[in-house]
Every structure is written in structure tokens, then in C-alpha cells.
Amino acid sequence: MIFCVCRKCQSWLIEVVSPRQGVLTIVETPQAYFALSVKSCWLVEPITDVGRVYHPQADPKTFASGEVIDDVVGIKIPVAEIFE
């Protein structure tokens, strides 16, 4: 399931990872979005309650507690709210 939060600029995209998705698909997904000018890609894994934030030219950041902070799009949200 994919959510494009900012339709006008397509700067932030969230994908909820399916249990059926393979690791290779998950690794390749952000790069495909960046090729479409997405500036921030979040991959959310409901089974493990882990979120990863990807930006072009940067290592991903993993969040399992506390807050997800995405300075590229100016979003800060508690991890618990993502998985409610």
C-alpha cells in the first residue's frame, strides 16, 4: 500500500511493507521513487513496528521508538502514532 502525502509536489511518500515483499524489493523501492523526484520515502513495517526513512544520497534512518524526524519534509511524529 502506497500513500503519496503531498500530491502537488510528490515530495513525501509512505509505503506500508507487505509481509510478502522480499528484501530486494524493499531495498530497490526508494531508488525507484527518487527517480520520480520524491524527496523522502518512508517504508513502514507493521509486523515489526519499524519505520525507515530514506532520502536520496543518504543512508536510511531506522525508527522503532521515540519520534520519526524527517528534516527534509519537516515532519516529526511519534512512532507509536504510526502503528496505532
KETI-579098 format. One line per 2 residues: their letters; for each residue x, z, y of N, C-alpha, C. Coordinates in pm, whole numbers, plus 50000, padded with zeros to 5 digits. Example, Ala and Ser with C-alpha at 12.3 -4.5 7.8 and 13.67 -1.06 7.14 Angstrom:
AS = 51319 50780 49431 51230 50780 49550 51320 50780 49670 | 51285 50708 49775 51367 50714 49894 51290 50787 50003;
end
This chain:
MI = 50084 50000 49884 50000 50000 50000 50090 50000 50124 | 50062 49912 50219 50144 49899 50337 50059 49921 50461;
FC = 50109 50000 50553 50042 50023 50680 50132 49973 50792 | 50081 49884 50874 50154 49841 50993 50091 49916 51108;
VC = 50159 50016 51159 50102 50107 51255 50093 50045 51394 | 50187 49965 51432 50187 49906 51565 50171 49755 51550;
RK = 50048 49707 51545 50021 49565 51517 50080 49473 51622 | 50076 49514 51747 50122 49427 51855 50271 49397 51843;
CQ = 50351 49500 51825 50496 49479 51823 50554 49487 51682 | 50475 49533 51588 50519 49548 51449 50653 49621 51440;
SW = 50665 49728 51517 50792 49799 51518 50801 49907 51411 | 50688 49953 51359 50689 50063 51264 50599 50029 51147;
LI = 50652 50039 51028 50578 50006 50909 50595 50117 50806 | 50487 50153 50739 50492 50255 50634 50445 50192 50504;
EV = 50522 50211 50399 50481 50166 50267 50472 50286 50175 | 50357 50300 50109 50339 50405 50009 50386 50347 49877;
VS = 50487 50408 49820 50551 50356 49699 50464 50386 49577 | 50439 50284 49500 50361 50296 49377 50452 50344 49264;
PR = 50397 50422 49172 50477 50465 49056 50528 50347 48973 | 50465 50231 48987 50504 50113 48910 50615 50032 48975;
QG = 50648 50062 49099 50753 49987 49166 50890 50026 49110 | 50972 49928 49087 51106 49954 49038 51200 49990 49151;
VL = 51312 50049 49118 51411 50092 49216 51462 49973 49298 | 51486 49861 49233 51537 49744 49303 51439 49697 49410;
TI = 51311 49697 49378 51209 49658 49476 51212 49751 49596 | 51224 49880 49571 51227 49978 49680 51350 49957 49768;
VE = 51462 49928 49710 51585 49908 49786 51578 49780 49870 | 51517 49675 49817 51509 49548 49888 51400 49543 49994;
TP = 51297 49625 49981 51182 49621 50070 51217 49634 50218 | 51292 49735 50261 51321 49748 50404 51391 49624 50462;
QA = 51482 49566 50388 51554 49449 50439 51459 49332 50463 | 51359 49318 50380 51260 49211 50399 51181 49234 50526;
YF = 51146 49360 50554 51072 49391 50676 51159 49372 50800 | 51285 49409 50791 51375 49393 50906 51391 49245 50943;
AL = 51386 49159 50842 51395 49015 50868 51274 48966 50948 | 51165 49044 50946 51044 49011 51022 51038 49087 51154;
SV = 51151 49144 51196 51165 49216 51324 51104 49355 51326 | 51074 49412 51209 51031 49552 51205 51151 49639 51239;
KS = 51131 49738 51326 51242 49822 51372 51259 49950 51290 | 51149 49993 51225 51153 50116 51147 51061 50101 51027;
CW = 51113 50133 50910 51037 50122 50785 51041 50257 50714 | 50925 50311 50685 50918 50436 50609 50868 50403 50469;
LV = 50937 50455 50369 50889 50446 50231 50850 50587 50190 | 50724 50603 50153 50669 50734 50120 50639 50737 49971;
EP = 50691 50840 49903 50674 50853 49759 50585 50973 49728 | 50454 50951 49707 50361 51062 49684 50391 51144 49559;
IT = 50449 51084 49458 50476 51157 49334 50581 51266 49356 | 50681 51239 49439 50789 51335 49462 50778 51406 49598;
DV = 50679 51367 49680 50665 51420 49816 50793 51401 49898 | 50850 51283 49885 50973 51249 49958 50945 51126 50043;
GR = 50998 51127 50164 50989 51011 50250 51127 50965 50291 | 51143 50835 50307 51271 50781 50353 51245 50693 50474;
VY = 51328 50710 50574 51317 50631 50697 51435 50536 50702 | 51405 50408 50715 51507 50304 50719 51506 50236 50856;
HP = 51625 50208 50905 51643 50130 51027 51749 50024 50999 | 51740 49911 51068 51843 49809 51047 51981 49864 51083;
QA = 52080 49827 51011 52220 49864 51039 52246 50016 51034 | 52166 50091 50958 52186 50235 50947 52154 50281 50805;
DP = 52216 50391 50765 52184 50450 50635 52046 50513 50642 | 51970 50509 50531 51837 50572 50531 51848 50723 50543;
KT = 51744 50783 50600 51734 50929 50609 51622 50972 50515 | 51649 51075 50435 51551 51126 50339 51494 51257 50389;
FA = 51361 51270 50378 51292 51391 50421 51203 51442 50309 | 51221 51569 50273 51136 51631 50172 51071 51759 50225;
SG = 51118 51806 50340 51062 51925 50403 51092 51917 50552 | 51036 52010 50626 51060 52011 50771 50984 51899 50839;
EV = 51052 51826 50925 50988 51719 51001 51059 51586 50979 | 50980 51480 50981 51035 51346 50983 51056 51313 51130;
ID = 51177 51280 51165 51209 51245 51303 51260 51102 51304 | 51188 51017 51375 51225 50876 51386 51245 50845 51534;
DV = 51370 50852 51577 51402 50829 51718 51382 50684 51761 | 51388 50592 51667 51374 50450 51702 51235 50419 51757;
VG = 51132 50479 51698 50995 50457 51745 50936 50580 51812 | 51015 50687 51824 50972 50806 51896 50864 50886 51827;
IK = 50878 50904 51695 50778 50979 51618 50843 51100 51554 | 50771 51212 51560 50814 51336 51494 50689 51397 51433;
IP = 50690 51413 51299 50572 51463 51228 50615 51552 51112 | 50544 51663 51088 50577 51746 50972 50559 51669 50841;
VA = 50653 51684 50752 50647 51617 50621 50518 51654 50548 | 50477 51780 50555 50356 51825 50486 50234 51745 50528;
EI = 50225 51704 50653 50111 51626 50700 50106 51487 50638 | 50218 51433 50606 50223 51300 50545 50161 51304 50406;
FE = 50181 51414 50334 50138 51421 50195 50009 51500 50175 | 49935 51529 50282 49807 51600 50268 49702 51514 50204;
end
